[in-house]
Amino acid sequence: MLTTLTTAYTDTRAADLAWCLDKEPLPALAVRDLQLGDARVQLRLLGASHQVILEEENGRCSETVACMPGSSTPLPLGVSTRIGEWEYEFAAHVETLSRGSFAGRAQELLALVAEHPHGLAGRFPGSPHAFTALLAQWYDGQVRWRTWHAYPQEGRLVSTRTRLGVRATVPL
């Protein structure tokens, strides 16, 4: 699903992104509700990037990657932690692309997410390559999602990858 967002482009630099777990739902510009396995997943496009909220019988998890005034947690390269019975893994990568490469990659990602049954992408006004996109899937008993945050004025693309699943027990 691809939408044009009716807001000013809030994220001005890739370095402004911050990461946070367990934040309450923030005002969203677009929302996509999904059922993936036993989990209810909500993909949320914010004026300042994204939020994913997952709920199932084991609990609730909320991941926010956005420009959050006053946040002291910058975007980490990687996180691995437990949330109740779940194992949570997060990774982020920032790449700098030439203008032509950036435009091609933006078009490719927007087409991928727009056509995916579990995707949500939003373009910000002012540039056809200013966007945030999310794609979720159920795989091997886990919910996984990827996101992309585009900063055409810098030629930077921030991608994240998250995995959330019940911790596997190892027999003795």
C-alpha positions in Angstrom: 0.0 0.0 0.0 1.4 3.4 -1.1 0.1 6.7 0.2 1.0 10.3 -0.1 1.3 11.8 3.4 -0.3 15.2 4.0 2.3 16.7 6.4 5.5 18.6 6.3 8.6 16.4 6.0 9.8 16.3 9.7 12.9 14.2 9.5 15.6 16.5 8.2 18.7 14.3 8.6 19.3 10.6 9.0 21.3 11.4 12.1 18.1 12.8 13.8 16.5 9.3 14.0 16.2 7.8 17.4 15.1 4.3 18.6 12.7 3.4 21.4 10.9 0.3 22.7 7.5 0.3 24.4 6.4 3.8 23.5 2.6 4.3 23.5 1.0 4.8 20.1 1.9 8.1 18.6 -0.3 10.1 16.2 -0.1 8.3 12.8 -0.6 9.6 9.3 -1.2 6.1 7.9 -1.9 2.8 9.5 -2.0 -0.8 8.3 -3.4 -3.5 10.5 -2.2 -7.1 9.8 -2.7 -10.6 11.3 0.6 -12.5 11.0 0.4 -15.9 12.6 -0.9 -15.4 16.1 0.2 -11.8 16.2 -1.8 -8.6 15.5 0.7 -6.2 13.9 0.1 -2.5 13.3 2.4 -0.7 10.9 2.2 3.1 11.6 3.7 5.9 9.5 4.4 9.0 11.6 5.2 12.5 10.7 8.6 11.7 12.1 9.1 8.1 10.6 7.6 4.8 11.9 6.2 2.8 14.7 5.3 -0.9 14.8 3.0 -2.3 17.5 2.7 -6.1 17.9 0.3 -7.8 20.2 -0.4 -11.5 20.9 -1.0 -13.7 23.9 2.6 -13.4 25.1 2.3 -9.6 25.4 2.9 -6.4 23.5 5.9 -4.8 21.9 6.1 -1.3 20.4 9.1 -0.2 18.3 9.5 3.4 17.4 12.2 4.8 15.0 11.6 8.5 14.6 12.8 12.0 15.3 11.8 12.3 18.9 12.6 15.7 20.5 14.4 15.1 23.8 15.2 11.5 23.1 18.6 10.4 24.4 18.7 7.1 22.5 20.2 7.5 19.0 19.6 4.9 16.3 21.7 1.9 17.3 23.5 -0.3 14.8 22.1 -3.3 16.7 20.1 -4.4 19.7 19.3 -7.8 21.1 17.1 -8.1 24.2 14.3 -10.0 25.8 10.8 -8.6 26.1 8.9 -11.0 28.3 9.0 -14.4 26.6 10.2 -12.8 23.3 13.6 -12.4 21.8 13.9 -9.0 20.1 16.6 -8.3 17.5 17.1 -4.9 15.8 19.7 -3.8 13.2 20.1 -0.5 11.4 22.2 0.5 8.4 22.8 3.9 6.8 24.0 4.1 3.3 25.0 7.2 1.2 24.1 7.0 -2.5 24.7 9.2 -5.5 21.7 11.2 -6.7 21.0 8.7 -9.6 21.5 5.7 -7.5 19.3 7.1 -4.8 16.4 7.8 -7.2 16.6 4.3 -8.6 16.8 2.6 -5.2 13.8 4.8 -4.0 11.7 3.7 -6.9 12.6 0.1 -6.4 11.8 0.1 -2.7 8.5 2.0 -3.2 7.4 -0.5 -5.9 8.3 -3.5 -3.7 6.4 -2.2 -0.6 3.4 -0.9 -2.5 2.8 -4.3 -4.2 3.4 -6.4 -1.0 0.4 -7.6 0.9 2.0 -6.7 4.2 3.6 -3.4 3.1 2.9 0.3 3.9 4.8 3.2 2.3 4.2 6.9 2.5 5.7 9.6 0.4 6.3 13.0 1.9 5.4 16.2 -0.1 8.1 18.0 -1.8 10.2 15.2 -3.2 9.1 11.9 -4.9 12.0 10.2 -3.1 11.3 11.4 0.5 9.5 8.4 2.0 9.2 6.0 4.9 8.3 2.3 4.1 7.5 -0.7 6.2 7.2 -4.4 5.2 6.2 -7.2 7.7 6.1 -11.0 7.4 5.5 -14.1 9.4 8.4 -16.5 9.1 9.1 -19.7 11.1 7.1 -18.7 14.1 8.5 -15.1 14.2 7.3 -11.7 13.1 9.9 -9.8 11.1 9.8 -6.4 9.6 12.0 -4.1 7.6 11.8 -0.4 7.2 13.4 2.2 5.0 13.7 6.0 5.7 14.8 8.1 2.8 16.6 11.4 3.0 17.0 12.6 -0.6 18.5 15.9 0.4 21.5 14.0 2.0 21.4 11.0 -0.4 21.0 8.8 2.7 18.9 5.7 3.1 18.4 4.3 6.5 17.2 0.7 6.6 16.2 -1.3 9.7 15.6 -5.0 10.2 13.7 -6.4 13.2 12.9 -9.9 14.4 10.6 -10.8 17.3 9.8 -14.3 18.4 9.3 -16.6 21.4 12.6 -17.7 22.8 13.5 -21.2 21.6 14.0 -23.7 24.5 16.9 -26.0 24.2 16.3 -29.5 25.5 18.9 -30.8 28.1 
